[in-house]
Amino acid sequence: MSTEKSPTSPEQTPDARASFRPLVVLGDGLKAPPPALSSLQFLSLSDWLAALVRPVTDGQPPRALYTGPTLIGLVLTEGDKAALAANAPAAALVAALEAPVKLCPPDIAPAALSDLCVGLLAQIADRYRKSAAEERAATAALRNQHRDMQAQFSHAEEFVYHALAPRYIRTEEFAPADGVLALDEAGGALIQRLPFSTRSMAAVDLFIRVVPETPGTLTVTIARDVGPDISEPMTLALEGVTPGWVRFMLPSVLAGEQEDALARVAYRGQGAVSLALGHPSPVEEYRLVQNGAVVSDAPLALRGYRGLPGAPLPLAHMPRHTPPADGTSRMVSAGDLRPVRKLPVIHRWETLGGYADFTIVEHWTGENAILVHPSIHGPVVAIIRNIAASALRQIRASINVGHMDSDAIAFAVGAAPAGRVHRLNQSLRWLGDWTSLVAGEFGTAFAAPPRPIKGRFDL
């Protein structure tokens, strides 16, 4: 089959619009000749009726089809109108084409006939303009609907991919480093660009180093560069809050298109709250701003959480709580692990007693990893003692729940000066935030001692 285009096809003409000449049907009873209008074609009513195609359809009323140029209207006398009405298929075709019919006397002047024909052309042009505007509006509405559907699908796809159930997902973060910034009421609000978009945003955590002796309130507002704020101010009373990550929950998970956002952090109260800073960023837009000036090359230490808009998600509690010991859990101590000469080399696997369910600690030689199988009755704490450090400031552990049939598991890591921890209850106060992960999920556990631990410590 040849794919060459005809030399006369509209795509190959210098100006395809020049070949568009709509048709006006003139009544046979008109005495004036067809107007000299190069943009229109003219046919007499009798010639147009003769050009109609009348397909034969069994059992159906007779009908007419027209395959010629675009018909924009008819200019008829009263006699021509009666003749058209007598031809039922032709009259039905004119009605179906919505072609206007203009009536005039047989002796109409040529100039008046030209005006009628030009009026038909203007009328069809106005109809096309309105139709094009309606099509554009319908296309814009369809495009917006498609964009909303894509956004909703993106929310659902990302959430199902990570969690397989409505829950919260950790997003990007600025991890705490050594830097600290004191924020008081008189200093004004801090402006920090977020390292994640507003799509599905559910909560933001800040890291507090020192709570003032007379705690005030800390407020976080999600804002835009230009325009109204995205969220209402989220206020947290610092009374009873211990240093570490603190959470600011949005009233509902943000929906709609993703966009860049800022966090506006303000403090009200006596004294100053010390906020942790992240590592210095080479990206200028992530630098911390106060009163329009850069106050730190390092951003605020913060992290975000996402949820599924419209899903009944549980409340994301403050991360500064540890599960209480129930008295049935036991500590995995150095006696269970045996003396450690060089981490992470451990002994052969060994079964632990004292649990109602299956719990072991073992070393996987091939993977060079320690396996701790926990109990469902309470936390299991493994201690590795007498690790040397000049000044321990932070601990961070990477976690992967590799068992695809696992339930949610909570992890925490901590450190205490060597010899300070001998029982399970003593260890819990030294742990950092608990990180809850589901099957197949990656995450981190983080802890920062209240002050650097010098010399030896227990992990």
N, C-alpha and C positions, 0 to 999 in steps of 0.2 A: 504494500500500500504506500502510495506516495504521500509525503508530508509537506510538499511544497505548497505555498499559499498562492492563491490566484492573484494575477497582477492587479486585479481590480478590487481585492479585498480591502476593507476599511483600514486594516492595520498598516497597509503599504501606501495608502494615499497620503499626499503631503499634509492634508488637513481633513481628517475623517469627518469633522463636523460640517464641512462644506457640502458633503454628499447627503446630509439629512435635510430633506425637503418634505415637510408634512403636506397632507392632502386636504383640500376644501372641496366639498361637493356643491355645485351650483345647480339651482333648479332649472328645469327645461323651459319654464315660463318666463325666465328673465330675458329682457331685451338687450341689456348692456353686455358687452363682451367681457371675458375674464380679465381681471385687473393685471396690470404689468408689474407683478411682484415676483422677483427672482427667487425669493426664499420660500415660495409656496408653489404647490402643484394644484391643478384644477381639473375636475372631471364633471361632466354633466350628470344629472341624476340617473338618466337612462343608461349611460355608459357604465356608471358605477354599479347599478343593479345588474347589468349584464355581466360584470366582472366577478360577481359573487359566486362562490362555490357552494353547491347544494349537495352535501353528501347524503347518501341513501342509508337510512337506519331502520331496520325492520321493527315495527311496533312502536316507533317513536314519532312525535310530531315533526313535520318538516322544519329544517333549520338552515341557516346560511352561515358561511364562513368567509372571511375577507383576508387575503394574503398580500395585499398591496402596501403602499406607503402608509404611514401613520395618519389616521383620520382624526382631524382636530375639530371638525364641525361641518354643519350644512347650512347653506343660505338658500331658502326656499320661498316660493310664493304659496298662497293658500291652496292653489290647485296641486302644486307639487307635494305639499304636506298630506293632502288627501290621497294622492297616488302612493306615497310612502306608507301611509297607514293601511292601505288596501293590501300591501305586500307584507303579510304577517311575519315571515322569516326575516325580511330586511328591517322591519320596524323593531323586532326583538334584538337584532344585532346592534342597531344604533343605540338602543337602551343599554345593552350590555357593555358597549364601548364607552358609555357615558359621554357621547359626543353631543355638544350643544347644537340646537337647531334655532337659527335666526330667521324670522319672517320679515319679508319686505314686499313692497308692491312690484308688479312686473316692470314698470317703467322707472325703476330706481336709477338715479344718476350714477355714472361710473365712479365719481369721486366718493359717493356715499357707499357704493358697493366695496370699494377699496378699504374704506374705514371699517366696515363690518368684518372683512376678512382679516385685517390687522388686529381688530378687537378679539377675534377668535384665537389668533396667534398669541396675543398677550394673555388671554384667559388660560390657554393651555400651558404657557410658560409659568404663570402664577401657580397653577395646579402642580406642576413639576417641582417648583421651588418649595411649596408646602410639603409635597410628598418627600422630597429630599431631606427637609428639616425633620419630618417625622421619622424617616429612616435613620438619620444621624442620632436623634434622641433615643430611638429604640436600640441602635448599636451601642451607644454610650451606656444605656441601662444594662444591656447584655454584658458589656465589657466589665462594668462595675460588679455585676452579679458573678461573673466568672472569676474576677479577682477575689471577691469575698469567698467564693467556694474554694479557690486555690489556697487562700489564707487558712480557712477552716481545715482543709485537707492537710495542709502543712502542719497545723497544730496537732491534729489527730495522728498523722503519720509519725511525727517526731515522738509524740508521747507513747504511742503503742510500741514503736521501735525500741525505746529505752526502758519502758516500764511494764508494758502489757497490762496495766491497770492504772486508773486515775490516782496519781500521787505526785509528789514534787520531784523535780530534777534539778540538780546543781548545775549552774552555768559557769561561765568564765569568772575568774576572781583575780584580785590583786592580793597576793599572799602577804601576811605580816612580815616585816623585816625589823631592823634595829631602830629605825627612825620613829620619833614620837612628836606629835604636834598638840600643844595645849590650846583648847578652845574655851573662851569665856564669853559671857554675854555681851560685853562691850566690843569685842573684836569683830562682830559681824559674822554672817553665815559663810560657810565654806562651800565652794562650787567644785564638784568633781564629776567629770564626764564618765559615764558608765562604760565598761568594756563589753557590754552585751546590749542587744536591742530590747525594745519594750515588748516584743512579741511574747505573749503568754507569761509575762512577768507576774510573779506572785508575792515575792518577798525580797528584802535586801538585808544583809548582815553587815554590821560594822564591828571592828575589833577595838575594844576599850582596854587601854593599858592601866590607867589609874582612875578610880572613881573619887570625886571630891569628898571631903569630910562631911560636908552638908550637901547631899546629892540634890541636884535640880532635875530638869527634864531635857531630854535630847530629842530633837525633831528632825525628821527626814522628809523631804518633799521631792517627788519625781517631776522634773520640769523639762521644758523644751528650751532650745536656744532662743527661739522667737515664738511668741504666742502664749496661750494660757497653759497653766500647769497641767500635767497629765494626771496627777493624783492629789488628793487632799493631804495636808500635812499629817504625817504619822508620828505620834508623840509617845515617848517611852519615859516613865518615871524611873530614875536611877536608884531609888531607895531599895536597898536589898539586892541590887545587881552586883555580881562579882566580876572582876576583870575577865575579859575574853570576848568571844563573839556574842553580840546581842542582835536580836532580830526585829525587823520592822515589817509587819504584814500589811499588804494592801487589802482594802475591804473586799475586793473580788479580783480574780485573775484578769489581767488586761486582755482585751480582744482587739480585733481590727488589724490594720496594717502595721508592720514593724517599722520603727523609726528610732533614730538616735535620741538619747535622753541624758539629762544631768541629774545628779543628786545634790540637793541643797540641804546642808546640815547646819543646824543652829542649836545653841545651848542657852537655856534660861535658868538662872540660879546663881548662888554664891560660888566663888572659887572658879576652878576650871577643870574640865574633863580632858584627860589625855587620851588621844586617839592614835592608834598605831598607823604607821605609814608603810607602804609597800616598797619594793625595790625601785630605785630611780628609773624613770622611763625616758627613752630617747624620743618618744612621740610627744610633741609639745602639747597637743590637745588633751593629753591625759594628766598633765601637771596640775597641781592643786592651786586653786585661785581663791582669793579672799579680797573683797572690796576692789575688784577689777585688776588686781596685781597677782602675779605668781608668787606664792609663799613657799612652795616646795617643788623640786624637780621630781619628787616621788609622789605617787597618788595615794589617796587614802586606802588602807587595807579594807577591802570589801568583797563580798561575793553575792551572787544573785541566785534566785530560785524561780523555776518555771512550773506552771501547772496547766491544766486543760480548761480553757474557758467554758463555763457552764456546767462543769462536772462537780458533783458533790464531794469536794476534797476535804480531808480532815484538817483540823487546825494545826498549823506548823508551830509547835511549842518553842519556847526559848531554849537555846542549845546549852544553857548553863546548868542543866540538871543531870544527875546520874541516877541510874536505877538503884533502889534500895537493896541491900543484902538481905536475903531471906533466911539465912542460917543453914541452908542445905548445900550451899556451894562451897567448894574448897579451893584453895590457892594452889596453883602449879608452881612449886617453889624450886629452889636450886637443888634440893634433894631429889626431886623428880627428874630434873633435867641433867643432873650430875655436873661436876665442875666443868666450866667452859674455859678452854685455853685460847681458842681463836674463833671468834664469831664468823659465820653462824654454824660452825661445825658442832653437831650434837651427837649423842650416842645413838644406839639402835632404838627402835620404837619401844615404848613401854606403856602398858595399860595402867590407868590410874583407878584407884578405888574410891569409895565414898560417894558414888553417884547412883541414882536409881536407873540411869540410862547409860548408853554406851559413850564413853569419853576416853580419848587417848591423846598422848603427845608423842610425836615421832619425828625423826629427821629423815627427809628424802634425799638420799645421797646423790642420786642422778640429777635432781633439780637443785641441790644445795639449798633446801628449804626446810623449815620447821612447820609441821602440821599440828595444830591444836584443834581437836574436835570438841566443841563446847557442849554444855548441858542445857536442856530446856528449863531447868529448875532455877537458874540464876547465872550470874556472870562467872566466867573462868578467867583468872588473872595469872599470867605467866610472868615470872620475875627472872631476869638475868642480872646477876649482881656484880658489883665492883668493876664497873667500866670507867676508864680514866678519861677525863676531859679537863682542859684548862679552864673553860667557862661555858657550861652548857646553857644555851639560851632557848633553843627550839628543837622540837622533834616532829618529824613528819613521816608518816608511813603510807606507802601506796598499797591499795587493797583491790583485789579482784575476786568476786564471788564466782568461782569457776563451775560449781555444781549447778547445772541448769534446772534441777528439781528442788533447789534449796528454797526454804522460806526466807523472809527478811532477817538479816543478822546485823546486830549493832557492834561496832568496833570503836575502841578508844586506845590511846597510847599515852604514857606519862612517864615521869622520872622523879625520883626523890633522892636526897642525899643518902649515900650508902649506909645501910643498917637502920634506916628510919621505919621501914615497912616490914612487919612480920606476920600480919594477919590480913584477911581479905578486906575487912572494913577499913583498915588503915590505908589500903592502896587506893580506894575509890576517890578519896579527896585529892590525890595527886594526878588523877587522869584528866585529860583534856576533853574536848567536845566528843560526844558520841555521834558516829556517822552510821546511819542505817542504810543498808544496801540490799537490793533484791538480786535474784539469780541472774548471772551474766553481767552484772553492773560493776563498773570501776569507780573508785573513789579514793579519798585520802583521809587519814586521821591526823590531827594536829594537836600539839600541846606546847605551851610556853610556861615554864616555871615562873612563880611570882618574882623571883630574882635569880640571876645566873647562879648555877650550881658549880662550884669550883672543886677540883679534886675528883674523887670517885663518886659515882652515883649508881643507883639501881634502876634498870630499865624495866 
